[in-house]
Amino acid sequence: MALWARQASRWCHLLKAACAAEFHGRLRGCSSAAQACHGFAPRALLPSPNDVLPWRLQAYRHASVGSCSPPDSAKDGSFSSPESNLPLPVKQEQTKPETLPDLNEKTLYEDWDDVPPSSALEQISEEEAVQIIAEPLLPLHSSTLRDYVDHSETLAKLVHLGVDLSQVEKRQKAGQLLLTLDFEKDIRKILLFLKDVGVEDNQLGPFLTKNPYILGEDLEALETRVAYLKSKKFGKAEIAQMVSRAPYLLLFSVERLDNRLGFFKNELGLSVKKTKDLVIRLPRLLTGKLEPVKENLQVCQIELGFQRNEIQQIVFKTPKILTASKKRLKQTFDYLHNIMGIPHHMLTRFPQVFNSKLLRIKERHMFLTFLGRAQYDPAQPSYISLDQLVSLPDEVFCTEIAKASIQDFEKFLKTL
């Protein structure tokens, strides 16, 4: 109550000040207008000293209406104004009264708006309380992107595309990157670029799950890398296949891609065409580490005893041998060469045997040995190639190669 009383008193004081300022302003304006009118009158036509007082009295009476000419009549008698005797061209035009701006008007309106807000302790009804919606606060720290999906349009749209955020957040600083990107400004252009490269719509989600860092790359740099691959005679379908199978491919600069292609060409002694075919079938050779590749090449040459030309044929037919485990590679070779008696030139003809599981090779070889049909020399009758040994399904292997039933093969496996 006291607050409203003080506010009302302040408003009354401001109103009085505004009215007083306006009244004094009008008096000053009228006095200036009257002096201006007398200044333009010819000296010969000015009133006599006896008429000065009535003239000023009449000017004061009519100052409020802003007229420079005296009235036609007065209560104490009529007289003619000196200006009325002037010729028509010499008469002064009426001067409009000067209006002074009210400097207190803005302050007055501001004070009307200066109403104190409602108190936080003010009681409200239950209906008003139910209508209050409290939005959840954005967590300052979190170990999962799930807490930010409801607050981030970018994350919500990426989830709609099929991106697995639970896998993305496991990658170093990938979650922080996504939270700093704007979908319309930063991400949309990358998605359109990937579609133009050849990534299918249903593959965008899995692609970004494996490589979310591409969303932070410069679009011009990505286009330059694709242009480089085209300059090396890679077709559009081949580039699309390589990018889809090796999502990190476009993160490599042109210089790095060129160095990788040169490494495989020179290290393996392949032609340009064979080098291109090699990386098309296994594009992760361009994105993976080179140390395992160098080690496997040394294992094949030094420990397994293959010649350089044999290694070239093995790698070209089976590129995965370059990234295989060294231990597994040596164990498979040891069983094929030392137990089964397969020579180097036969392994060179069928290098895909190195991609098979060692357990499958052992089970089928032992079953053929049990049946007396383990013959791997092409010069002998009942010859069985290594390709038939490892690539055929169990049913086909039993009926066509082992000449036995699948039940016999399963019973034999139980004896091992």
Residue, then its C-alpha position, 0 to 999 in steps of 0.5 A: m500500500a505504501l508503495w502505491a502511495r509513493q508512486a501516485s505522489r510521484w506521478c502528481h508531481l511530474l504532472k504539475a511540473a509538466c503543466a508549469a513547463e508548458f505554460h512558461g513555454r507558451l508565454r515565451g513563444c508569444s512574447s517572441a512573436a509579438q517582438a517579431c511583429h513590431g520589428f517589421a513595422p516601419r518606424a513612421l507608422l509605429p504608435s506614439p508613446n501614449d499608445v504604447l501601453p494599450w498596444r502592449l496590453q492588446a498584444y498580451r491579450h492576444a498572445s495566447v492565440g498567436s496573432c501579431s495584429p491587435p484586435d478590432s475593438a477593445k472593452d475600453g475603446s476601439f483603436s486602429s493598429p499601425e499595421s492595419n494602415l500598411p499597404l497590402p504587400v507590406k503587411q506581415e504574415q501571421t507567425k505560427p506560435e512556437t511549440l516547445p517539446d515536453l521533455n517530461e513526457k517520456t519520463l512520465y510514460e516510463d514511470w507509468d510502466d515502472v510497476p514492480p513485478s509479481s513477487a516470487l512468494e505470491q500465492i497462486s491457485e492450483e489451476e495456475a500451478v498445473q499450467i506451469i511447465a518446467e523444462p528440464l535443464l541441459p546437463l553441464h557434464s554427461s558421458t552419453l549423447r542421449d542426454y542431449v538429444d532432446h535439446s539438440e536438433t542436430l542430434a535428433k536429425l542424425v538419429h532419424l537418419g540412422v546414426d547410432l550415437s552409442q557407437v559415435e560417443k565411443r570415438q574420441k571427441a566425436g560427441q563434442l564435434l556433433l554438439t558444436l555443429d548446426f544441421e542446416k549450416d554444417i551437416r546438410k551440405i556434407l550429406l548432399f555431397l555423400k549422396d552425390v558421391g554415390v552413398e545410398d540413403n539407407q547407408l548414410g546412417p551406418f556411414l556416419t556412425k563409423n566416420p562422424y568426423i567427415l561432418g567437420e571436414d571442409l567441403e572443398a577439400l572433400e571435393t578435391r579428393v574425389a577429383y583426384l580419384k577421378s584423375k586416376k581413372f577411378g569410375k564413379a561406381e568404383i569411388a562409391q564402392m571404395v567410400s562405402r567400404a572404407p568410410y575414412l577414405l575421404l579424410f586422407s589428403v590428396e598427398r597421402l592418397d597418392n603416397r599410398l597408391g605409390f607404395f603398393k605399386n612399387e612394393l609389390g611391383l604391380s602395374v597401374k591397372k593392377t594397383k587400382d584393381l587391388v585397392i578397389r577390392l580392398p580400399r582399406l589398404l589406403t586407410g589402414k596402417l602400413e606397418p602390418v602390411k610391411e610385416n606380412l610381406q616380410v613373413c611371406q618372403i622370409e618365414l614362409g619362403f615365397q618368391r617375390n613373383e609368387i607374393q605378387q600373385i598371392v596378394f593380387k588374388t587375395p588382398k586380405i593376406l596383407t592385413a591378416s594376423k601374422k600368427r594365423l598366417k603362419q599357422t595356416f601355412d604350417y598345416l597346409h605345407n608341412i601336414m598336408g604336403i601342399p607345395h608353394h606353387m599350389l598355394t600360389r594358385f589357390p591363395q584363398v585358402f589362407n582366408s579360410k578358418l584353420l579348423r575347417i581345413k583340419e576337419r575336412h582334411m582329416f575326414l578325407t584322410f579317414l576315407g582315403r580320399a585326401q589327394y591334392d596332387p593334380a597329376q594323380p586320380s581323384y584329385i581334390s583342389l584346395d578351392q573345393l576343399v575350403s569353399l564348398p558347403d558341408e552338404v556339397f563337400c560330403t556328396e561330391i568330394a568325400k562321396a559320403s553323407i552329411q550324417d557320416f561327416e557329423k558323426f566323424l566330427k564327434t570323434l575328434 
